[in-house]
Amino acid sequence: MEIKKVGVMGCGAMGLGVAQVCAQAGIPTIAVKATPGSTDKIRSGLEKSLGKMVERGKMTTEKMESTLGLLQLTTKEEDVADCDLIVESIIEDLDTKKALFQRLESIVSPQTLLTTNTSTLSVTAMMAVCKQRDRVAGLHFFNPATVMKLVEIIHAFETSDVTISTLNAFCKKLGKDPVIVQDTTGFIVNRLLTPYMLSAIRLLEMGTGTIADIDHAMKSGAGHPMGPFELADYIGLDVVEAMTMNIYQDMHQPHVSPPHTLTRLVQLGYLGRKTGKGFYDYSVKPAIANPQLRHPVA
């Protein structure tokens, strides 16, 4: 089966990024806004973003126009009826995703592949509410989808080999680097990355090092492009906490439970880059480590 048209459910940063990647690859794509309101602001933002790429010489004017022409924004779920592949990228809530999958089965054709871009939730749990389970899989893109090469293809309990093979070929057509993963909470990357960030927070709480020093040590000593606190702020501390809870509920191990400092920051609304403050304060340039978190936290 060849994927000739893609539907993306959700126009947040990840959803829109996936939609852009598909359109840039020459595939007609429909992105469905999951929340009420006009798509005009999203469209203008996309045009501005692509325009900057043209200015920097990273994209031609012709490619920008082609991408915009292949990408349709809508608020109607039924507009994806003739798509060969659906990539769900809405709120990271299992019940909400299940309900969407049930609605999609009544909209799309029996041949349409249904995938989720979840980072940690069970694909098998979403598959369980579907009638045709063999066509359901995970397709986990990484943020930003337009830049990051890796895509985790999640083989859930009843996903068919044909579905996995089709998705593998599709990802390569997008210019991505896919890996096939069994449906384990957190898959490969987040199963390893989440405990890493949590361990860094616990080192901070113990007074082992400051935020800046721990980040510097991992960048300089381990060759990481970002330290664990920079990474957490980039992902979003609310997202990190959600990933933590999903993995903890699966493993019930202390090392994957949410540290006190992470919970406190999320409660205060300090979610990282997107709110201007997390482990770092982004209201100043260059950003500085949050002075309230320089000392051990009881």
Long-range contacts (C-beta under 8 A, 24 or more apart in sequence): 1-84, 1-111, 1-113, 1-162, 1-166, 2-84, 2-166, 3-27, 3-84, 3-85, 3-113, 3-166, 3-170, 3-173, 4-28, 4-84, 5-29, 5-30, 5-82, 5-83, 5-84, 5-85, 6-30, 6-83, 6-84, 6-85, 6-86, 6-87, 7-31, 7-32, 7-79, 7-80, 7-83, 7-85, 7-86, 7-87, 7-108, 8-32, 8-86, 8-87, 8-89, 9-34, 9-77, 9-80, 9-86, 9-87, 9-88, 9-89, 9-90, 9-100, 9-104, 10-34, 10-88, 10-89, 10-90, 10-91, 11-39, 11-42, 11-73, 12-89, 12-90, 13-143, 13-144, 14-89, 14-117, 14-141, 14-143, 14-145, 15-87, 15-89, 15-90, 15-117, 16-42, 16-46, 17-141, 17-143, 17-144, 17-145, 17-146, 18-87, 18-89, 18-117, 18-141, 18-145, 19-71, 20-46, 20-50, 20-67, 20-71, 20-145, 20-146, 21-141, 21-145, 21-146, 21-174, 21-176, 22-71, 22-174, 23-66, 23-67, 23-68, 23-70, 23-71, 24-63, 24-67, 24-146, 25-173, 25-174, 25-175, 26-66, 26-70, 27-70, 27-173, 28-70, 28-72, 29-70, 29-71, 29-72, 30-72, 30-73, 30-74, 30-79, 30-80, 30-83, 31-71, 31-72, 31-73, 31-74, 32-74, 32-75, 32-76, 32-77, 32-79, 32-80, 33-73, 33-74, 33-75, 34-90, 34-91, 36-75, 37-75, 39-73, 39-74, 39-75, 42-73, 43-73, 46-71, 77-103, 77-104, 77-107, 78-107, 80-104, 80-107, 80-108, 81-107, 81-108, 81-109, 82-109, 83-108, 83-112, 84-111, 84-112, 84-113, 85-112, 85-113, 85-115, 85-167, 85-170, 86-112, 86-113, 86-114, 86-115, 87-115, 87-116, 87-117, 87-139, 87-141, 88-114, 88-115, 88-116, 88-117, 88-118, 89-116, 89-117, 92-118, 92-119, 92-120, 92-121, 92-239, 92-242, 94-121, 94-122, 94-125, 94-126, 97-121, 97-126, 98-125, 98-126, 98-128, 98-129, 101-126, 101-129, 101-130, 101-136, 102-129, 102-130, 105-130, 105-131, 105-132, 111-135, 113-137, 113-163, 113-166, 113-167, 115-139, 115-167, 116-154, 117-141, 119-186, 119-187, 119-190, 119-239, 119-243, 120-185, 120-186, 120-187, 120-190, 120-194, 120-242, 120-243, 120-246, 120-247, 121-185, 121-246, 122-156, 122-183, 122-185, 123-154, 123-156, 123-159, 123-183, 124-156, 124-157, 124-158, 124-183, 126-156, 127-156, 127-157, 127-158, 127-159, 133-157, 133-158, 133-159, 134-158, 134-159, 134-160, 134-162, 134-163, 135-159, 135-160, 135-163, 136-163, 137-163, 137-164, 137-167, 138-181, 138-183, 138-187, 139-167, 139-171, 140-187, 141-176, 142-189, 143-235, 149-175, 149-176, 149-177, 150-176, 150-177, 150-178, 150-179, 150-189, 151-176, 151-177, 151-178, 151-179, 152-178, 152-179, 152-181, 152-187, 152-188, 152-189, 153-178, 153-179, 153-180, 153-181, 154-181, 154-182, 154-183, 154-187, 155-180, 155-181, 155-182, 155-183, 156-183, 157-183, 185-246, 185-247, 185-249, 185-250, 185-251, 186-243, 186-246, 186-247, 186-250, 190-243, 190-247, 191-247, 193-231, 194-240, 194-243, 194-244, 194-247, 194-256, 195-247, 195-255, 195-256, 196-228, 197-228, 197-229, 197-231, 197-232, 197-240, 198-244, 198-255, 198-256, 198-257, 198-258, 198-259, 198-262, 199-228, 199-255, 200-227, 200-228, 200-229, 200-232, 201-228, 201-229, 201-232, 201-259, 201-261, 201-262, 202-259, 204-229, 204-261, 204-293, 204-296, 204-297, 205-259, 205-260, 205-261, 205-296, 205-297, 206-296, 207-295, 207-296, 210-289, 210-294, 211-279, 211-280, 211-289, 211-290, 211-293, 211-294, 212-289, 229-278, 229-279, 229-280, 229-289, 230-279, 230-280, 232-262, 232-272, 232-278, 232-279, 233-272, 233-273, 233-278, 233-279, 233-280, 233-282, 234-272, 234-273, 235-272, 236-271, 236-272, 236-273, 236-274, 237-262, 237-265, 237-266, 237-270, 237-271, 237-272, 237-278, 237-279, 238-266, 238-271, 241-266, 260-297, 261-293, 261-297, 264-297
